Amino acid sequence: MTSHSDSVLDKVNTSSRPSDLKITDMRIAVVGENNWRWPIIRLYTNQGLVGLGEVRDGASARYALMLKSRLLGENPTDVDRLFKKIKQFGGDARLGGGVCGVEMALMDLAGKAYGVPAYMLAGGKFRDKVRCYADTPALRDPKEMGEALKGRMERGFTYLKMDIGTWIAEGIEGGLNYPSGMLETTDVSHPLTGIQITDRGIEAMQEYVGTVRDIIGYEIPLASDHFGHIGLESSIKVAQALDQFSLAWYEDMIPWQYTDQWKRLAESCTTPVGTGEDIYLKEGFKPLLDARAVGVIHPDLATSGGILETKKIGDYAQERGVMMALHQAGSPVVAMANVHCALATENFMALEMHSVDNPWWDDLVDGVSKPIVENGYVQAPEGPGLGIELNEEALAEHINRGNENFATHQGIFEPTDEWDALDAHDRTWS
């Protein structure tokens, strides 16, 4: 007699049995050139399926490898359970890179096992394509900056971003005042540097942004970033002076940890303020959102917790009337993970792309239409999981080139047997 379960299985593809799937290995390839390095993760399984993830740009591949022993033998389709098992080993900024990269690979494997795109596992999509904005390197001459941004518009981008920093005020005599040595350091938190922008410096920044706006117009959103290590009061002066230019948001004017200062900043200007690329987990975003201290959040999926956790962050922000943009500065692997999250999150606005001027970036993966970013958008992928596969020939051409300081993992997915066992007691409670 045929059981009900047998009759159901007769009607589905059982070439992959998700309930029997097990993780058997983790390997790494570090891709990048000069100051860029992207540790790409592969999770292998007993059924031949391979999952792709990526540690955040600049972080150590070891952040992922230390998780290997905790994943071997596990079923990768148990994404939420495994994420809760390993999330204690992540943290803010690049410390979360290993956990987040593994989560992407788990979602890739789960999608492949069930034959659906990762965004379907996150609840389905709200849109058919993802709006992108291209990071645009700072230029001293505001006319050149405006023309560079206009070039982005001509390539189809409908959202723009540029840096507006203390370097503008520094170029003017009397534009800044600061304690000796503080301008050169990047290791002192903004409110503790004593760097202040003068009225002359403010005027220079207004002239710079005004020139850019005259070139690109006011119809297109223009966000701003990298203001420099200035304190709250100088940040407020800058924000109020630039409000007239209707910028999309002011990003990371002060460190994300200072919720009370963010609230004061938000209440002092008429432009949305936002932060988030260094914040880990929804719990990290809650203080800012609960205090109504930001008008936009800007998580980096490779820090914030991966695809599902970042969607939860976006949903929580939406409940408080806050939109979500996404920070991204990695390879096409993490870029596509972001695309899946963006597709599945209703209050998503735009995804940052750092490599639209990189001639070999698209070559690293196959399975999606090229160019990946076309006319300012990425189309929703239709393949299972992340919808991409690696081009190992292209990877081989860009393994850790010029990264003498990061000499580990010069090969492509070499054995990592030394990470198979770990003597540790991981429980967080007694």
C-alpha positions as CSV (number, residue, x, y, z in Angstrom):
1,M,0.0,0.0,0.0
2,T,1.3,3.4,-1.0
3,S,1.4,5.9,1.9
4,H,0.3,9.4,1.6
5,S,3.9,10.7,2.0
6,D,5.0,8.4,-0.8
7,S,2.3,9.7,-3.1
8,V,3.4,13.3,-2.4
9,L,7.0,12.5,-3.1
10,D,6.0,11.0,-6.5
11,K,5.0,14.5,-7.5
12,V,8.1,16.4,-6.5
13,N,11.8,16.4,-7.5
14,T,13.7,14.4,-4.9
15,S,17.1,14.7,-6.5
16,S,17.9,16.8,-3.5
17,R,16.4,15.6,-0.2
18,P,16.6,18.7,2.0
19,S,15.8,16.7,5.1
20,D,19.0,14.6,4.6
21,L,21.3,17.5,3.6
22,K,24.5,17.8,5.7
23,I,27.3,20.3,5.7
24,T,30.6,18.5,5.1
25,D,33.2,21.2,4.5
26,M,34.0,24.9,4.4
27,R,36.6,26.5,2.2
28,I,37.7,30.1,1.4
29,A,39.0,32.1,-1.5
30,V,40.1,35.7,-0.9
31,V,39.5,37.8,-3.9
32,G,40.6,41.4,-4.4
33,E,43.3,43.8,-5.4
34,N,45.3,46.4,-3.5
35,N,43.0,47.8,-0.7
36,W,40.1,45.6,-1.6
37,R,39.8,42.0,-0.4
38,W,36.7,39.8,-0.4
39,P,36.8,36.5,1.4
40,I,34.3,34.2,-0.4
41,I,33.0,31.2,1.5
42,R,32.0,27.8,0.1
43,L,29.9,25.4,2.2
44,Y,30.0,21.9,0.8
45,T,27.3,19.2,1.4
46,N,26.8,15.4,1.2
47,Q,24.5,15.9,-1.8
48,G,26.9,17.9,-4.0
49,L,25.2,21.2,-3.4
50,V,27.6,24.1,-2.7
51,G,26.6,27.3,-0.9
52,L,28.2,30.7,-1.5
53,G,28.7,33.5,1.1
54,E,31.1,36.3,1.7
55,V,32.9,37.8,4.7
56,R,32.6,41.6,4.8
57,D,35.2,43.5,2.8
58,G,38.5,43.9,4.8
59,A,37.6,41.4,7.5
60,S,39.5,38.2,8.2
61,A,38.5,34.9,6.6
62,R,39.2,33.4,10.0
63,Y,36.0,35.0,11.3
64,A,34.2,32.4,9.1
65,L,36.6,29.5,9.6
66,M,36.2,29.6,13.3
67,L,32.6,28.6,12.8
68,K,33.4,25.5,10.6
69,S,33.5,23.0,13.4
70,R,30.1,24.3,14.7
71,L,28.5,23.7,11.3
72,L,29.9,20.3,10.1
73,G,27.2,17.7,10.1
74,E,24.4,20.2,10.4
75,N,21.5,20.6,7.9
76,P,22.0,24.0,6.2
77,T,18.3,24.4,5.5
78,D,17.8,25.0,9.3
79,V,18.9,28.6,8.6
80,D,17.3,30.2,11.6
81,R,18.5,27.6,14.1
82,L,22.1,27.7,12.9
83,F,22.1,31.4,12.8
84,K,21.1,31.5,16.5
85,K,23.8,28.9,17.2
86,I,26.6,31.0,15.7
87,K,25.5,34.6,16.1
88,Q,27.2,34.9,19.5
89,F,30.5,34.8,17.5
90,G,29.8,38.0,15.6
91,G,29.9,41.6,16.6
92,D,29.6,45.1,15.3
93,A,31.5,46.3,12.2
94,R,33.7,43.6,10.6
95,L,33.5,41.3,13.6
96,G,30.1,40.1,12.3
97,G,31.6,39.2,8.9
98,G,32.0,35.5,9.5
99,V,28.5,34.9,10.9
100,C,26.9,37.0,8.1
101,G,28.9,35.3,5.4
102,V,27.8,31.8,6.7
103,E,24.2,32.9,6.8
104,M,24.3,33.9,3.1
105,A,25.8,30.5,2.3
106,L,23.1,28.7,4.3
107,M,20.4,30.7,2.4
108,D,22.1,29.8,-0.9
109,L,22.1,26.1,0.1
110,A,18.5,26.2,1.3
111,G,17.3,27.8,-1.9
112,K,19.2,25.3,-4.0
113,A,17.8,22.4,-1.9
114,Y,14.2,23.6,-2.4
115,G,14.7,24.9,-5.9
116,V,13.7,28.5,-5.2
117,P,15.5,31.9,-5.1
118,A,16.6,33.0,-1.6
119,Y,14.1,35.9,-1.6
120,M,11.3,33.3,-1.7
121,L,12.6,31.9,1.6
122,A,12.5,35.4,3.0
123,G,8.8,35.8,2.2
124,G,8.8,36.6,-1.5
125,K,9.5,39.9,-3.4
126,F,7.9,43.3,-3.3
127,R,9.6,44.4,-6.6
128,D,11.0,42.9,-9.7
129,K,14.3,44.9,-9.7
130,V,16.5,46.6,-7.2
131,R,17.5,50.2,-7.5
132,C,21.2,50.9,-7.0
133,Y,23.3,53.9,-6.4
134,A,27.0,54.0,-7.2
135,D,29.6,55.1,-4.7
136,T,31.4,58.0,-6.4
137,P,34.9,58.9,-5.3
138,A,35.4,62.4,-3.9
139,L,36.9,65.0,-6.1
140,R,38.3,68.3,-4.9
141,D,36.8,70.3,-7.7
142,P,33.0,70.5,-7.3
143,K,32.5,71.0,-11.0
144,E,34.3,67.7,-11.6
145,M,32.2,66.1,-8.9
146,G,29.0,67.3,-10.5
147,E,30.1,66.0,-13.9
148,A,31.0,62.7,-12.4
149,L,27.6,62.4,-10.8
150,K,26.0,63.5,-14.1
151,G,27.8,60.6,-15.7
152,R,26.1,58.3,-13.3
153,M,22.8,59.7,-14.3
154,E,23.6,59.1,-17.9
155,R,24.3,55.5,-17.1
156,G,20.7,55.2,-15.7
157,F,21.3,55.7,-12.0
158,T,18.3,57.3,-10.3
159,Y,19.9,57.7,-6.9
160,L,23.3,59.3,-6.2
161,K,25.7,59.7,-3.4
162,M,28.9,61.7,-2.7
163,D,31.2,62.6,0.2
164,I,31.0,66.0,1.8
165,G,33.8,66.1,4.3
166,T,36.0,68.3,6.4
167,W,38.5,68.1,3.6
168,I,36.4,70.8,1.9
169,A,36.7,73.1,4.9
170,E,40.3,72.2,5.4
171,G,41.2,73.7,2.0
172,I,40.0,77.2,3.2
173,E,42.2,79.3,5.5
174,G,40.5,79.3,8.9
175,G,38.0,76.7,7.8
176,L,38.7,74.3,10.7
177,N,40.1,74.6,14.2
178,Y,41.4,71.6,16.1
179,P,43.9,70.4,18.7
180,S,47.3,69.6,17.2
181,G,47.5,66.2,15.7
182,M,43.7,65.4,15.9
183,L,43.0,66.1,12.2
184,E,45.4,63.3,11.2
185,T,44.0,60.6,13.5
186,T,41.1,58.2,12.6
187,D,41.3,56.3,15.9
188,V,39.5,58.9,18.1
189,S,35.7,58.9,18.1
190,H,34.1,62.0,16.5
191,P,32.8,63.7,19.7
192,L,36.2,63.3,21.4
193,T,38.5,65.0,18.7
194,G,37.7,68.6,19.4
195,I,37.6,69.3,15.7
196,Q,35.2,72.2,14.8
197,I,34.1,73.7,11.5
198,T,34.1,77.5,11.4
199,D,31.7,79.7,9.5
200,R,34.3,79.9,6.7
201,G,34.4,76.2,6.5
202,I,30.6,76.0,6.4
203,E,30.5,78.5,3.5
204,A,33.0,76.4,1.5
205,M,30.9,73.3,2.0
206,Q,27.8,75.2,0.9
207,E,29.5,76.5,-2.2
208,Y,30.7,72.9,-3.1
209,V,27.3,71.3,-2.7
210,G,25.6,74.2,-4.5
211,T,27.9,73.8,-7.5
212,V,27.1,70.1,-7.6
213,R,23.4,70.7,-7.4
214,D,23.5,73.3,-10.2
215,I,25.0,70.7,-12.5
216,I,22.8,67.7,-11.6
217,G,19.6,69.5,-10.7
218,Y,17.2,68.9,-7.9
219,E,15.0,66.2,-9.3
220,I,17.3,63.3,-8.4
221,P,18.1,62.1,-4.8
222,L,21.6,62.9,-3.7
223,A,22.8,61.4,-0.4
224,S,26.0,62.3,1.5
225,D,28.6,60.5,3.5
226,H,32.0,60.9,5.2
227,F,31.7,64.2,7.0
228,G,34.8,63.7,9.1
229,H,35.5,63.3,12.8
230,I,33.6,66.3,14.0
231,G,31.5,66.5,17.1
232,L,27.7,66.9,17.5
233,E,27.6,70.7,17.5
234,S,29.7,71.0,14.3
235,S,27.5,68.3,12.7
236,I,24.4,70.3,13.5
237,K,25.9,73.4,12.0
238,V,26.8,71.5,8.8
239,A,23.4,69.8,8.6
240,Q,21.5,73.1,9.0
241,A,23.7,74.8,6.4
242,L,23.2,72.0,3.8
243,D,19.4,71.5,4.4
244,Q,18.7,74.0,1.6
245,F,20.0,71.4,-0.9
246,S,17.4,68.8,-0.2
247,L,19.9,65.9,0.2
248,A,18.5,62.4,0.5
249,W,20.2,61.8,3.9
250,Y,23.3,62.7,6.0
251,E,25.1,59.5,6.7
252,D,27.3,58.6,9.7
253,M,27.9,62.2,10.9
254,I,28.6,60.8,14.3
255,P,29.2,57.2,15.5
256,W,26.1,55.0,15.6
257,Q,26.5,54.2,19.3
258,Y,25.5,57.7,20.5
259,T,21.7,57.4,20.4
260,D,21.1,60.6,22.3
261,Q,23.3,62.6,20.0
262,W,21.6,61.2,16.9
263,K,18.3,62.2,18.3
264,R,19.6,65.8,18.9
265,L,21.0,65.8,15.4
266,A,17.7,64.5,13.9
267,E,15.7,67.2,15.7
268,S,18.1,70.0,14.6
269,C,17.8,69.7,10.9
270,T,15.2,69.0,8.1
271,T,17.2,66.4,6.2
272,P,16.9,62.7,7.1
273,V,19.9,61.5,9.1
274,G,21.0,57.9,9.0
275,T,23.6,55.3,10.0
276,G,23.9,51.5,10.3
277,E,26.7,50.0,8.2
278,D,28.6,48.9,11.4
279,I,25.6,47.7,13.4
280,Y,25.1,44.0,14.2
281,L,21.7,42.4,14.6
282,K,18.2,44.0,15.0
283,E,19.1,44.5,18.7
284,G,21.8,46.9,17.6
285,F,19.3,49.0,15.6
286,K,16.5,49.1,18.2
287,P,17.8,51.9,20.4
288,L,18.1,54.3,17.4
289,L,14.7,53.3,16.0
290,D,12.9,53.3,19.3
291,A,14.3,56.8,20.1
292,R,13.1,58.1,16.7
293,A,16.8,59.2,16.2
294,V,17.2,58.4,12.5
295,G,15.2,58.9,9.4
296,V,16.9,56.2,7.4
297,I,18.9,53.1,8.3
298,H,21.8,51.9,6.3
299,P,22.8,48.3,7.3
300,D,25.5,46.4,5.6
301,L,24.2,42.9,5.2
302,A,27.7,41.5,5.7
303,T,27.7,43.1,9.2
304,S,24.0,43.3,10.2
305,G,23.3,39.5,10.3
306,G,22.8,38.3,6.7
307,I,19.6,38.1,4.6
308,L,16.9,37.1,7.1
309,E,18.2,39.3,10.0
310,T,18.5,42.3,7.7
311,K,14.9,41.8,6.5
312,K,13.9,41.8,10.2
313,I,15.8,45.0,10.7
314,G,14.0,46.6,7.7
315,D,10.6,45.4,8.9
316,Y,11.2,46.8,12.4
317,A,12.3,50.2,10.8
318,Q,9.2,50.2,8.7
319,E,7.0,49.9,11.8
320,R,8.5,53.2,12.9
321,G,8.2,54.9,9.5
322,V,11.9,54.7,8.6
323,M,13.2,53.6,5.2
324,M,16.1,51.3,4.6
325,A,19.0,51.7,2.2
326,L,21.7,49.0,2.0
327,H,25.5,49.5,2.2
328,Q,27.6,47.1,0.1
329,A,31.2,47.1,-0.9
330,G,32.1,43.5,-1.9
331,S,32.1,41.0,-4.7
332,P,29.0,40.0,-6.7
333,V,28.4,37.3,-4.1
334,V,27.5,39.7,-1.3
335,A,25.9,42.0,-3.8
336,M,23.5,39.4,-4.9
337,A,22.7,38.5,-1.2
338,N,21.8,42.1,-0.8
339,V,19.6,42.0,-3.9
340,H,17.6,39.1,-2.4
341,C,17.1,41.0,0.9
342,A,16.1,44.2,-1.0
343,L,13.6,42.3,-3.0
344,A,12.0,40.9,0.1
345,T,11.9,44.1,2.2
346,E,9.1,46.5,1.6
347,N,10.7,49.7,2.9
348,F,13.9,49.2,0.9
349,M,15.0,52.3,-1.1
350,A,18.5,51.8,-2.7
351,L,21.5,49.5,-2.7
352,E,25.1,50.8,-2.7
353,M,27.4,49.5,-5.4
354,H,31.1,50.2,-5.1
355,S,32.4,48.4,-8.2
356,V,30.4,49.8,-11.1
357,D,33.7,51.1,-12.6
358,N,35.6,47.8,-12.0
359,P,36.0,46.1,-15.4
360,W,36.3,42.6,-14.0
361,W,33.8,42.6,-11.2
362,D,31.0,41.1,-13.2
363,D,33.3,38.3,-14.4
364,L,33.6,36.7,-11.0
365,V,30.2,35.0,-11.2
366,D,27.9,33.4,-13.8
367,G,24.2,32.6,-13.9
368,V,22.9,36.2,-14.1
369,S,22.6,38.6,-17.0
370,K,25.5,40.9,-17.6
371,P,26.1,43.7,-16.7
372,I,24.8,42.8,-13.3
373,V,23.9,46.5,-12.7
374,E,22.2,47.8,-15.8
375,N,20.6,51.3,-16.1
376,G,20.9,51.7,-12.4
377,Y,19.1,48.4,-11.4
378,V,19.7,44.7,-10.8
379,Q,17.0,42.4,-12.1
380,A,15.5,39.9,-9.7
381,P,17.4,36.6,-10.2
382,E,15.4,33.6,-11.1
383,G,17.9,30.8,-10.2
384,P,17.8,28.9,-6.9
385,G,19.5,30.2,-3.8
386,L,21.5,33.4,-4.6
387,G,21.1,32.6,-8.3
388,I,24.8,32.7,-9.1
389,E,27.8,30.4,-9.5
390,L,31.5,31.3,-9.3
391,N,33.7,31.7,-12.4
392,E,36.8,30.1,-11.0
393,E,38.9,31.2,-14.0
394,A,38.1,34.8,-13.2
395,L,38.7,34.2,-9.5
396,A,42.1,32.8,-10.2
397,E,43.1,36.1,-11.9
398,H,42.2,38.2,-8.9
399,I,43.3,36.1,-5.8
400,N,44.6,38.5,-3.2
401,R,46.6,40.6,-5.7
402,G,48.6,43.3,-4.0
403,N,47.5,42.4,-0.5
404,E,50.8,41.7,1.0
405,N,49.4,42.4,4.5
406,F,46.8,39.6,4.1
407,A,49.0,36.7,2.9
408,T,46.7,33.9,4.0
409,H,44.5,32.0,1.5
410,Q,46.4,32.7,-1.7
411,G,44.9,29.7,-3.3
412,I,41.3,28.9,-4.4
413,F,39.3,26.9,-1.9
414,E,42.1,24.9,-0.5
415,P,41.5,22.4,2.3
416,T,40.8,23.8,5.8
417,D,41.1,20.6,7.8
418,E,42.8,22.4,10.7
419,W,39.5,24.1,11.5
420,D,37.5,20.8,11.6
421,A,37.7,20.4,15.4
422,L,37.6,23.0,18.1
423,D,37.9,22.5,21.8
424,A,35.4,25.0,23.2
425,H,32.4,25.3,25.4
426,D,30.0,27.7,23.5
427,R,26.9,27.8,25.6
428,T,26.1,31.4,26.7
429,W,24.3,30.4,29.9
430,S,25.0,28.3,33.0
